[in-house]
Amino acid sequence: MDCPLYEKIANQIEQQVHEGIFLPGAKIPSVRKSSKQMDVSVATVLQAYSLLEDRGVIKARPQKGYFVQETQLQQNEPAKIEPTQNDGSIHALLRRLLHVSQDESIIQFGAAIPKSPFLPIRQLQRSVGRLMRLEPEICAAYEFTPGSLSLRRQIAIRMLDSGCQLQPDDITITLGCQNALMLSLQAVAKSGDTIAIESPAYHGVLQIIEVLNLKAIEIPCSAQHGIDVNLLEEAAKEWQIKACVVTPNNQNPIGATLNTQARKRLIQQSIQYGFTLIEDDVYGELGYKDKRERSLKADDKHNTVIYCSSFSKSIAPGFRIGWVVGGRFQAQIEHYAYVQSLAVPTLTQTAIANFLENGAYDRHLRKTRQSYQDNLIRCQALIQEHFPKGTHTSTPQGGFLLWVTLPSTIDAMTLYTQALDNKIGLLPGLAFSLTAQFNHHFRLNYALNWDNQTDAALKKLGQLCQQQLD
């Protein structure tokens, strides 16, 4: 059901407050000015402002106008941009998430793992079965680093769609994208060095930062524009940044995709300030547009980009097959990969190579992307209908992750605990920052079998949020 016009106006203004357009304590446009700007009646604006007062977003001051509550969003303001180290505080939360993700009785909104209907399980089953019948020795054979030549050749072919002209020797097979990111940071930075990351950031990067004893500067990332390249440049001027980890396509957790101008500036900045771009493109092939987005690596003329990806989100999470294109760091990355894991399982590499070669992958992707789009629309509609007013969601252009921003009086960790009690899993925003930001946010996975049970679980989350307001 469509909400009234005054409520739409209130939601729009509240979103502007959340995005920092109107800061705490700032005066918002007068009733008459807003009436003219939005071409609505004064009465409608008054209703909207009254609703915002009820929500605690603004406060009227007699004969002065309406002002953003000074305490309204202070705990949601971005942390000061300076190097921070991971104190390990998010580990317990993530360990619990991993445990929860294996519990079949729980609705899995939390883990970024697609359900089996979105994966080519039968095709892989046939491929593995055929290999076991015809080449049983494949289980005993080592496929030493850099990995299967046939798979690296197929990856090089696929990456033509992203604008990259690669040879198989440019590619090293890894144990998933997490391993690729780890190897890349090991090759680029040493203990105590500073790197730049998106904020909110993929929690796996935060864990790598702790293991490698790195410092991180969190650069704000918006759902509309992705990483703030202006703030990244300011940070690069002040601090010696060794690398910047960035997800230009369908960023985890907010689903943002960088525009062409921002991509060019990122590459220019990496050259000007001497840092290495580490591109995490694990969701690159899950964009909703007909044409795949161009990768940063495709425009890398100075070897300042390391490219990381995997098949974990699109083919088989359990196979743990990823890859890295290391450029001038390739030899060092291969050395670390060999020392740490010696080899990646031969059977899974060969099975995926065969699957890619027979042409079934593109058909699978077309079907999966459409399913994700359908699920996203359904998910957003349910949130709009059942969550408290003032709840906002990101607008992903691909992938299957949704970033939900709750009203400032709702605590996402409380919601997380209550949700688990109701057999519902989600991942609260605290898992995506080193600086205790995002207390009123959570990430939601919509790569689920969407049915009445899933609908009911999302409605229940909305009810739990409402209870915190009552």
Salt bridges, closest charged atoms under 4 A:
ASP2 OD2 - LYS8 NZ 3.03
GLU7 OE2 - LYS389 NZ 2.68
GLU14 OE2 - HIS18 NE2 3.71
GLU14 OE1 - ARG55 NH1 2.73
GLU70 OE2 - ARG61 NH2 3.82
GLU82 OE1 - LYS80 NZ 3.95
ASP169 OD1 - ARG152 NH1 3.50
ASP193 OD1 - LYS190 NZ 3.62
ASP193 OD2 - LYS242 NZ 3.29
GLU210 OE1 - HIS91 NE2 2.07
GLU233 OE1 - ARG265 NH2 2.72
ASP281 OD2 - ARG292 NH2 2.87
GLU285 OE2 - ARG158 NH2 2.94
GLU293 OE1 - ARG263 NH2 3.91
GLU293 OE2 - LYS289 NZ 3.27
ASP299 OD1 - ARG294 NE 2.97
ASP300 OD2 - LYS297 NZ 2.94
ASP362 OD1 - ARG158 NH2 2.92
GLU385 OE1 - HIS386 NE2 3.65
ASP455 OD2 - ARG378 NH2 2.62
